[in-house]
């Protein structure tokens, strides 16, 4: 099982969107997006499914567990989720929720 | 972001700029509002604006800017902000902060306004006042505190020109004192009022170089505590900006009186009729109106743009600048060194390099109703050629 490598938060720490970011479904783009001052990132497919669960209450563990339950046929998703969250954190989209 | 749609199939707009009023308590000499704003019709009412917001959202716009004039001059801005959030926009208020009371910012927060960009209350008069006057600083400080209290990022925009660019150090220190997280040092772009005042406002190359040095030293000192963006004036560049990321590609402006434009300045272009939201749905205006299709794609281009490999990157630069400087909007933007008209830009820069302004330079013109009426009277009638 892949461990969070460069993620600066624990596997059981709730993760939130960074300040000033908003996540929503965007009909015109037919995908989820992140909105921030003067910009937008498209999060199609699995990226949107992961980010949908980054809401300040769920941890990495919880997100992985939910996704495995939502997509029962999928292989172990943990490594993919960690990879995506690393990218998201590197881009400043997410942060650890203050507890 | 997206690339420009082709002439046949434009993409949807992502940015809607709502210039909700031309009224403004300031008189900035570099204002990009049309110099003849006093001759345009009445402002759209609240219901019309709410409809514009809905139609923009249905088209797929996600970013919304409330601008002007000074958007706080509209007492229905709270209602627009609330509707914008309900519709799912990421909304930005672009303001001088004049008129931003605690009651209003609390209502904006409650309504779901996402972002505020505080622009410097600058005209040459006000700039001097600002740099020397405690009173003005205190006003700005209180506004900055309100912005922070209501948990907005502190984003400051300062327009630079010949008369204030030598104060870049003081401006940056002032921004730091105000707790700014982001500062945009935007060199004046020479349109509208700024174009009227161009010879007064264009900095010399030395001034520009010193300001960039000051900015770089400041960045090294403060690190990530404050992000400073230095926007170089395009007159000092050798290739044109990708204006609006392409005509009718991502960006749509609705002006105070309801005219819809592909950029803030396009109203000046002759031979084009830009429709009004009072008469047409925004969808038709974006996809089908002749004005929005005029400079999509590259079929309109002349040489050297037509055969230039960079045309997919810079779209030939700015149509309005091409028109203002050469009289023909289909020419290459003369900022480009490949343009046969490039000398028009380099000559202006050379004039700016002289230590003193030459005799006979027009006195500076402040943006106010009186000057706007005078400039309206002096220009051609606004009758569009169809």
Contacts between the chains, C-beta under 8 A, distances in Angstrom:
chain1	res1	chain2	res2	distance
A	19	B	153	7.6
A	20	B	114	7.0
A	20	B	115	6.8
A	20	B	153	5.8
A	22	B	90	6.2
A	22	B	114	6.9
A	24	B	88	5.9
A	26	B	60	7.6
A	26	B	62	6.6
A	26	B	88	7.9
A	27	B	60	7.7
A	28	B	12	5.4
A	28	B	59	7.2
A	28	B	60	2.8
A	29	B	60	7.1
A	33	B	62	6.9
A	35	B	62	5.8
A	35	B	63	7.4
A	35	B	90	3.9
A	35	B	114	7.7
A	36	B	90	7.2
A	37	B	90	7.6
A	37	B	92	6.6
A	37	B	114	7.4
A	37	B	115	4.7
A	37	B	153	7.0
A	37	B	155	7.2
A	38	B	63	6.3
A	38	B	92	6.9
A	39	B	1	7.5
A	39	B	63	7.6
A	40	B	1	7.4
A	40	B	14	6.6
A	40	B	62	5.3
A	40	B	63	7.0
A	40	B	90	7.6
